[in-house]
Amino acid sequence: MMPSQDAAEATLTHDVYTPAAIEQTICAFDHLCEVETYVEGQSTLVRFNLRIDGPSTVRDDFLNYALELSAQELLSSGE
């Protein structure tokens, strides 16, 4: 799969999206998109390099998956 020129960004606050969940999601989605991250204080900027032949919902699916992992992590830690 080749990366497309279409890139998207999202800023994820660590109050909602934990750094561990973001990293796990990057690993889970590595076959669908390339992801660059930049930590800025209590948030992570995520830049998606979507693939030409990938599904159009990759960005939304990535964010939902990371949110679910974060919720599981936060609930299990009692926060």
C-alpha positions as CSV (number, residue, x, y, z in Angstrom):
1,M,0.0,0.0,0.0
2,M,1.3,3.4,-0.9
3,P,0.7,6.5,1.3
4,S,-1.5,9.1,-0.2
5,Q,-0.9,12.9,-0.2
6,D,-4.1,13.2,2.0
7,A,-3.0,13.8,5.6
8,A,-5.2,14.5,8.6
9,E,-4.4,15.7,12.1
10,A,-6.0,15.4,15.5
11,T,-5.0,16.7,18.9
12,L,-5.8,14.2,21.6
13,T,-5.9,15.3,25.2
14,H,-4.4,12.9,27.7
15,D,-7.4,13.4,30.0
16,V,-9.4,11.4,27.5
17,Y,-6.9,9.6,25.3
18,T,-4.1,8.0,27.3
19,P,-0.6,7.8,25.8
20,A,-0.6,4.0,26.2
21,A,-3.8,3.7,24.3
22,I,-2.5,6.0,21.5
23,E,0.6,3.8,21.1
24,Q,-1.4,0.6,21.1
25,T,-3.7,2.0,18.5
26,I,-0.8,3.0,16.3
27,C,0.4,-0.6,16.4
28,A,-3.0,-1.9,15.6
29,F,-3.5,0.4,12.6
30,D,0.0,0.3,11.1
31,H,-1.3,-1.7,8.1
32,L,-3.9,1.0,7.3
33,C,-2.0,4.2,7.8
34,E,1.3,5.8,8.9
35,V,1.0,7.9,12.0
36,E,3.3,10.5,13.4
37,T,2.9,11.8,16.9
38,Y,4.1,14.9,18.8
39,V,3.6,15.2,22.5
40,E,2.8,18.7,23.6
41,G,2.2,19.0,27.3
42,Q,-0.9,17.1,28.2
43,S,-1.9,16.2,24.7
44,T,-0.6,14.4,21.6
45,L,-0.8,15.7,18.1
46,V,-1.5,12.8,15.8
47,R,-0.8,13.2,12.1
48,F,-2.3,10.5,9.8
49,N,-0.8,9.7,6.4
50,L,-3.7,7.8,4.9
51,R,-3.2,5.1,2.3
52,I,-4.6,5.6,-1.2
53,D,-6.3,2.2,-1.2
54,G,-7.3,2.2,2.5
55,P,-10.8,2.7,3.8
56,S,-12.1,6.3,4.0
57,T,-13.0,5.8,7.7
58,V,-9.5,5.1,9.0
59,R,-9.1,8.3,10.9
60,D,-12.5,8.0,12.6
61,D,-11.9,4.3,13.3
62,F,-8.5,5.1,14.8
63,L,-9.9,7.7,17.1
64,N,-12.8,5.4,18.2
65,Y,-10.4,2.5,18.9
66,A,-8.0,4.7,20.9
67,L,-11.0,6.1,22.9
68,E,-12.2,2.6,23.7
69,L,-8.7,1.5,24.9
70,S,-8.4,4.7,26.9
71,A,-11.7,4.2,28.6
72,Q,-10.8,0.6,29.5
73,E,-7.5,1.8,30.9
74,L,-9.0,4.6,32.9
75,L,-11.8,2.5,34.3
76,S,-9.5,-0.3,35.3
77,S,-7.1,2.1,37.1
78,G,-10.0,3.7,39.1
79,E,-9.5,7.2,37.8
